[in-house]
Amino acid sequence: MANIKSAKKRIRVIEAKTLRNKMIKSRVKTVIKKVNAAVAAGDKEQAKAYLVKAISELDKARSKGVYHKNTVARKVSRLTKAVNSIA
């Protein structure tokens, strides 16, 4: 365990940031799973609705520094491609 006051604070701050990042990533993963489930079921309207929500969550995560912008762009591209592939 750290003895220096600033080191103790850094530990607390990092734990708080880690928790926040985990919550954001979990929310993003959940929405992505919903989009993929709707695509698998062939429900285009629901997939589109979830896609809008997923893009919003991904953009929020990017703006907070949880994901790199290229990672978000790749995920959005793949999700959009999957939704558009529904006949």
VENQUIGI-V282232 format. One record per backbone hydrogen bond with DSSP energy under -0.5 kcal/mol. CO is the residue of the C=O (numbers start at 1). NH is the residue of the N-H. Records with the same first field share a line. If there is no record, write none. Layout:
# VENQUIGI-V282232
CO = NH, NH
This chain:
# VENQUIGI-V282232
4 = 8
5 = 9
6 = 10
7 = 11
8 = 12
9 = 13
10 = 14
11 = 15
12 = 16
13 = 17
14 = 18
15 = 19
16 = 20
17 = 21
18 = 22
19 = 23
20 = 24
21 = 25
22 = 26
23 = 27
24 = 28
25 = 29
26 = 30
27 = 31
28 = 32
29 = 33
30 = 34
31 = 35
32 = 36
33 = 37
34 = 38
35 = 39
36 = 40
37 = 41
38 = 42, 43
39 = 42
42 = 44
43 = 47
44 = 48
45 = 49
46 = 50
47 = 51
48 = 52
49 = 53
50 = 54
51 = 55
52 = 56
53 = 57
54 = 58
55 = 59
56 = 60
57 = 61
58 = 62
59 = 63
60 = 64
61 = 66, 67
62 = 65
68 = 72
69 = 73
70 = 74
71 = 75
72 = 76
73 = 77
74 = 78
75 = 79
76 = 80
77 = 81
78 = 82
79 = 83
80 = 84
81 = 85
83 = 86
